[in-house]
Amino acid sequence: LMDALTPSTTLGGIEEEIEQLEDIKGYSKMTSKQKKRMKKKLAAKAAKRTLKEGSHKDAVMSLSWNSTVKNVLASGSADCTVKIWDMNTQTCLSTYNHHNEKVQACCWHPSESNLLLSAAYDKSAAIID
């Protein structure tokens, strides 16, 4: 048995997260008719939500910590982008759109802190300098 994990930080995401938590409060105590109404309301709200600046627009498929510069993280996503994040400020530093398909892997060079390798479902690999 494991306890629930709580993230220490969230990179990107939805602007109105607190509002979203308020919306689902008490959901388990609702009747099925109330739940149905609530689902429609939540679906309408979800369509209007905006992502925070720098967010991936689809699932994150790969993460890689820079072993030399400890506050830098790279992420590869199904939205075909690679993003470089500054963990101190929790902001996106750079976005790269060089792949045509989902980015399935990214990995920093072990000793050259400025080199990042990314690979995607388009059968391509790229080195970002």
N, C-alpha and C positions, 0 to 999 in steps of 0.2 A: 504494500500500500504506500502510495506517495502523496505528499501534500501538493496542493496546487502551486504552480509556479507563477510568480508575478514578475513581469518585465521591469527592469530597472530603468529602461529608456525605450522610447518608441520613435523611430525615424519615419518621418512622413505620416501618412494616415489621413483620416477625415478631420476636418476643421471642428465639427460640432460633436466631439466624442462625449462630453458631459451630457449634452442634450440627448444623445442616443441612449445613454445609460438610464436617464430619467424616463424615457419612452417605454422601456421594457420592464420597469419596476412594477411588481405586482402581477406580472404576466401569468405566473403559475396559479394564481388564485382566481383568474377570470373564467367565466363560462365559455363554452365553445363558440357561442354567438359573439361574445365580446372579443374573443381571440381572433375570430374571422375579421371583425371590424378593425381590430388593431393591426392585423397583417396588411390590410389594404392601406391603412394610414401610414404604416412604416415603409411600405413599398413606394408610396408617393413621395415621402420625405427622402428616401434613399436616392431617388432619381434627381433630387435637387441638391444633394450634398456635394461639396467641393473638397478636393484634396488639398492638403497643405503643400506649399511650394516645395518642389524638389521630390515629391513622392513618386514612387513607381505606380504605374497605372494598372499593373497586373501582378500576379504572384511573384515573389522573390524566390529564385531557384538556387542561388549560390551566394555564399558570403566568404570573404577572405580578409583576415586581419593582416596589416602590414607589420612584419616582425621587427623592422627597424624604426619606423615611426609609429609608436604605439597607439596614437589617437586616430589613426586613419583606417577606415574599413571600406572594402569594395563590395558591391552587390551586383549580381546579374539577375535579370528578370525575364519573365515571359512577355513583357512589353518590348522586347528586343533591345533594351538599353543596359548599359553598365554605368553605375553611379559610384562616385567616390564621396565618402562621408567623413566629416570631422566630428568625432565623438565628443570632443570638449564642448562644442557649440551645438551639437546635434543638428547640423545643417548639411545639405548637399553642396559639395564643392564643385563637382563637375559631372556632366552627363555626356555619355558617348553613344552615338546611334550608328555604329559601323556594322552591325549585324542585321540580317534580313529575317531571321527567325528567333525563337526563344533562346536566350543566353542560359546555357546549362551549367557553365563552370567559369570561375574566375579565380586566379591565384597570383599572389605577389611573388616576385623573385625573392629568394631567401636572403640575399646580401645586397642587391641593387634596389634600394627603396623606391625608385621611380619607375620600375618596370612591372607591368601588370599583364598577365596573359588571360585572354578570354576566349571561350569556345561556345559555339551555338549549334542549334539543330540544322542550320544551313550548311553544315559540314565545313565551316571555316573557323580558323583560329586567328587571333590578332594579338599583337603585342602593343600595348599602349605605353608610351614614354612620356 
